[in-house]
Amino acid sequence: MLQINRTKLIALAAFFALQSTSVLGFSSPRKISSSSRCNSGCLALRTASSTVQSDITTETNTKDTVAANDLATKLLATCAEYGQIGSKLTENQRSTVDDLACSLSSYSDPAPAQIDLRGTHELIYSAAPGGSSGALGPLVGKVSQTFLDDVRFINRVELFGGIVKIELYAERKVLDESRIRVKFKETVFSLFGNEVKRGDVKGSGVWNYKFSGLVNVDGEKMLLRVMETPSTFVIVQRD
């Protein structure tokens, strides 16, 4: 059975917290006048034109979906290969992730900052230094976001399978179609499921959405979000 010193765990949690403040009808033929023929002809042309335009739009949307899925697959595969903590990567590796994220931005849903967010989302990658990436010395915590409503959410880091848990409570405000302002409110430390410390936190920042949309990665549908805080964050919500 895993034996963990409670004092060391509390110390680790405190140390980590300092870093983490951070979707033609057919009819019978009839006799028609010349005027009716003209009107019918114009209608037929307009209908044909509309059909062609619809086909082109559908084809374009299909191509865009395929392109977004391909880029999302490459991005998530790269993050899985490099690891979630971008601050430990080389400059070239971080640039590779940033380039893929930038390429995805062309395929984002409109007004990505205004999308409805619910439930729990999983951090895949963060280039931010400190605890917000889940880094605690040699340890790597599981990082998630849980949205309580349109304003409140929790950034959560779990270590040792959830034995140590640090929760950063925050509020968000939409600034425009691509940006939100985030204000941090308080931090809660838990050990073995019991709260051991709670404290106010000061800090805020503007998060800029580079991409948000539903993607299909290796047959799995998920909501993918890519943001700059200004460090790059990659976050998913799986079905």
C-alpha positions in Angstrom: 0.0 0.0 0.0 1.4 3.4 -0.9 2.7 5.2 2.2 2.8 9.0 1.8 3.9 11.4 4.5 1.0 13.8 5.2 3.3 16.7 6.2 5.3 16.4 2.9 2.1 16.3 0.9 0.8 19.5 2.6 4.2 21.1 1.9 4.0 20.0 -1.7 0.5 21.4 -2.1 1.5 24.7 -0.6 4.5 25.0 -2.8 2.4 24.2 -5.8 -0.2 26.8 -4.9 2.4 29.5 -4.9 3.0 28.7 -8.6 -0.6 28.2 -9.6 -2.0 31.6 -8.9 -1.8 31.6 -11.6 -23.5 22.1 -33.9 -38.8 19.4 -55.2 -42.2 18.7 -55.7 -43.5 17.6 -59.1 -46.9 18.7 -60.6 -48.8 17.9 -63.7 -47.8 19.9 -66.8 -50.1 22.8 -67.7 -50.3 25.5 -70.4 -48.6 28.8 -69.3 -48.2 32.2 -70.8 -45.0 33.8 -72.1 -44.8 35.9 -69.0 -45.2 32.8 -66.9 -42.6 31.0 -68.9 -40.2 34.0 -68.3 -41.0 34.0 -64.6 -40.6 30.2 -64.4 -37.3 30.4 -66.3 -36.0 33.0 -64.0 -37.1 31.0 -61.0 -35.4 27.9 -62.5 -32.2 29.9 -63.0 -32.3 31.2 -59.5 -33.0 27.8 -58.1 -30.2 26.3 -60.1 -27.8 29.0 -59.0 -28.9 28.5 -55.4 -28.4 24.8 -55.6 -24.9 25.3 -57.1 -24.0 27.8 -54.3 -25.3 25.4 -51.7 -23.2 22.6 -53.2 -20.1 24.8 -53.1 -20.8 25.8 -49.5 -21.3 22.2 -48.5 -18.1 21.1 -50.2 -16.2 24.0 -48.6 -17.6 23.2 -45.2 -16.6 19.5 -45.6 -13.1 20.4 -46.6 -12.8 22.8 -43.7 -14.0 20.1 -41.3 -11.5 17.6 -42.6 -8.7 20.2 -42.4 -9.6 21.1 -38.8 -9.8 17.4 -37.8 -6.4 16.8 -39.4 -4.8 19.7 -37.6 -6.4 18.9 -34.3 -5.1 15.3 -34.6 -1.6 16.6 -35.3 -1.8 19.1 -32.5 -3.0 16.6 -29.8 -0.5 13.9 -31.0 2.3 16.4 -30.8 1.2 17.5 -27.3 1.0 13.8 -26.3 4.6 13.3 -27.6 6.1 16.3 -26.0 4.1 16.3 -22.7 1.7 18.8 -21.1 4.4 21.0 -19.6 5.5 23.4 -22.3 8.0 25.2 -20.1 10.2 22.1 -20.1 10.4 21.8 -23.9 12.9 23.3 -26.2 12.1 26.5 -28.1 11.7 24.5 -31.3 9.2 22.1 -29.7 7.1 25.0 -28.3 7.2 26.7 -31.7 5.9 23.5 -33.3 2.9 23.4 -30.9 2.3 27.2 -31.5 2.4 26.8 -35.3 -0.1 24.0 -35.2 -2.4 26.0 -32.9 -2.0 29.1 -35.2 -3.0 27.0 -38.2 -6.1 25.9 -36.5 -7.3 29.4 -35.9 -8.6 29.7 -39.4 -11.1 27.0 -38.7 -12.4 28.2 -35.4 -16.1 28.5 -34.7 -17.3 32.2 -34.9 -17.1 34.1 -31.6 -15.2 31.4 -29.7 -15.1 33.3 -26.4 -18.9 33.4 -26.3 -19.5 29.6 -26.5 -21.5 27.9 -23.7 -19.1 25.9 -21.5 -20.4 23.3 -19.1 -18.9 20.3 -17.2 -15.3 19.3 -16.9 -12.5 20.0 -19.4 -9.0 18.5 -19.5 -5.7 20.3 -19.9 -3.6 18.7 -22.7 -0.8 21.3 -22.9 0.3 24.5 -21.2 3.4 26.6 -22.0 2.9 28.7 -18.9 5.6 28.4 -16.3 4.6 27.4 -12.8 1.8 25.3 -11.4 -1.0 26.1 -13.9 0.5 23.5 -16.2 0.5 20.9 -13.4 4.2 21.0 -12.8 5.4 20.5 -9.3 9.1 19.8 -9.4 9.5 16.4 -10.9 5.8 15.7 -10.4 3.1 16.2 -13.0 -0.4 16.8 -11.8 -3.7 16.2 -13.7 -5.2 19.6 -14.6 -8.8 20.2 -15.3 -11.4 23.0 -15.6 -14.9 22.7 -14.2 -17.5 25.3 -15.2 -20.2 25.9 -12.6 -22.2 28.5 -14.6 -21.7 31.3 -17.1 -19.3 33.1 -14.7 -17.7 30.8 -12.2 -15.3 28.0 -12.8 -12.6 26.0 -11.1 -9.0 25.3 -12.2 -8.1 22.0 -10.5 -4.8 20.2 -10.1 -4.7 16.6 -8.7 -1.6 14.7 -7.5 -1.2 11.1 -6.4 -4.6 10.1 -8.0 -6.4 12.9 -6.2 -4.9 12.5 -2.7 -3.6 16.0 -3.0 -6.0 18.5 -4.7 -5.5 22.2 -5.3 -8.5 24.2 -6.6 -8.3 27.7 -7.9 -11.7 29.4 -8.0 -12.2 32.0 -10.7 -14.7 34.1 -12.6 -14.8 35.0 -16.3 -16.2 37.9 -18.3 -16.6 37.9 -22.0 -14.9 41.0 -23.5 -15.6 40.4 -27.1 -15.8 37.5 -29.6 -12.3 36.2 -28.9 -11.3 37.4 -25.5 -12.3 36.8 -21.9 -11.1 38.4 -18.7 -10.4 36.0 -15.8 -10.2 37.0 -12.2 -9.0 34.6 -9.6 -10.9 34.6 -6.3 -9.6 31.9 -3.9 -7.5 28.7 -3.5 -8.6 25.6 -1.7 -6.2 22.8 -0.6 -7.5 19.4 0.1 -5.7 16.3 1.4 -7.3 12.8 1.3 -10.6 14.5 0.4 -10.5 16.9 3.4 -10.1 20.6 3.1 -6.9 21.8 4.9 -6.6 25.4 3.8 -8.5 28.1 2.0 -7.3 31.5 1.1 -8.1 34.5 -1.1 -6.1 35.0 -4.3 -5.5 38.2 -6.2 -4.8 38.2 -9.9 -6.4 38.5 -13.3 -5.6 38.2 -16.9 -7.1 38.3 -20.4 -7.4 35.0 -22.3 -7.4 35.2 -26.1 -9.1 32.3 -28.0 -7.2 31.1 -31.0 -9.6 28.2 -31.7 -12.8 26.6 -30.4 -14.8 23.9 -32.1 -15.9 20.3 -32.2 -13.4 18.1 -33.8 -13.1 14.4 -34.5 -9.7 12.9 -33.5 -9.2 9.2 -34.3 -13.0 8.6 -34.2 -13.5 10.5 -30.9 -15.6 13.6 -30.9 -14.5 16.4 -28.5 -14.6 20.1 -27.9 -11.2 21.6 -28.5 -10.1 25.0 -27.2 -6.8 26.7 -27.8 -6.0 29.9 -26.0 -3.2 32.4 -25.3 -2.9 33.7 -21.8 -0.3 34.8 -23.3 1.1 31.3 -23.0 -0.5 28.6 -25.2 -3.1 26.4 -23.6 -4.7 23.4 -25.2 -7.9 22.1 -23.5 -10.4 19.4 -24.5 -13.8 18.2 -23.3 -14.4 14.6 -24.4 -17.9 13.2 -25.0 
